[in-house]
C-alpha cells in the first residue's frame, strides 16, 4: 500500500463513490486494495455472511457499494 495513488481512474471513481460514506482514509485504502481485486461473487459471499450489525457498519456499507460498483 506504500505505492497508493490516484492514477487508476477506476479506483478514483470508486473512491468518489465511497466518499459519501465518510469513511476514514485507512478504511478507504483497505477497501480499495482488498475488495477491489476480489471477484464479485466472492465479495457477495462475504457480504451475505455478515451479521445485520456488520452490514450497517461502515466497512459493510463500503463492501456493498463496491459490489454494486463492480456489478455496473
C-alpha positions in Angstrom: 0.0 0.0 0.0 3.0 2.3 0.1 2.6 3.0 -3.6 -1.0 4.1 -3.2 -2.0 6.8 -5.7 -5.0 8.1 -7.7 -3.6 7.3 -11.1 -6.0 4.5 -11.6 -9.3 6.0 -13.0 -11.4 3.1 -11.8 -10.2 3.3 -8.3 -10.6 7.1 -8.4 -14.3 6.8 -9.4 -14.8 4.1 -6.8 -13.2 6.3 -4.1 -15.5 9.1 -5.1 -18.5 6.8 -4.7 -17.3 5.6 -1.3 -16.6 9.2 -0.1 -20.2 9.8 0.7 -20.0 7.2 3.4 -17.4 9.4 5.1 -15.1 6.5 5.9 -11.6 7.1 7.1 -8.6 7.2 4.8 -7.3 3.9 6.2 -10.6 2.1 5.7 -10.9 3.6 2.2 -7.4 2.3 1.2 -8.2 -1.1 2.8 -11.5 -1.4 0.9 -9.9 -0.3 -2.4 -6.8 -2.6 -2.1 -8.5 -5.7 -0.7 -12.1 -5.7 -2.1 -11.2 -4.1 -5.5 -9.3 -7.2 -6.6 -11.7 -9.9 -5.4 -14.3 -11.3 -7.8 -17.9 -10.1 -7.4 -19.2 -13.5 -6.3 -16.6 -13.8 -3.5 -17.5 -10.3 -2.3 -21.2 -11.1 -2.3 -20.4 -14.3 -0.3 -18.5 -12.2 2.2 -21.4 -9.7 2.4 -24.0 -12.4 2.8 -22.2 -13.9 5.8 -22.1 -10.6 7.6 -24.5 -10.0 10.5 -27.1 -7.3 10.3 -25.0 -5.0 12.5 -21.9 -5.7 10.4 -23.8 -4.8 7.3 -24.8 -1.5 8.9 -21.2 -0.7 9.9 -19.0 1.5 7.6 -17.0 -1.5 6.3 -20.1 -3.4 5.5 -21.7 -0.4 3.7 -18.4 0.1 1.8 -18.4 -3.5 0.8 -22.0 -3.2 -0.5 -21.0 -0.1 -2.5 -18.1 -1.9 -4.1 -20.3 -4.9 -5.0 -22.8 -2.5 -6.7 -20.0 -0.7 -8.4 -18.5 -3.9 -9.8 -21.9 -5.1 -11.0 -22.4 -1.9 -13.0 
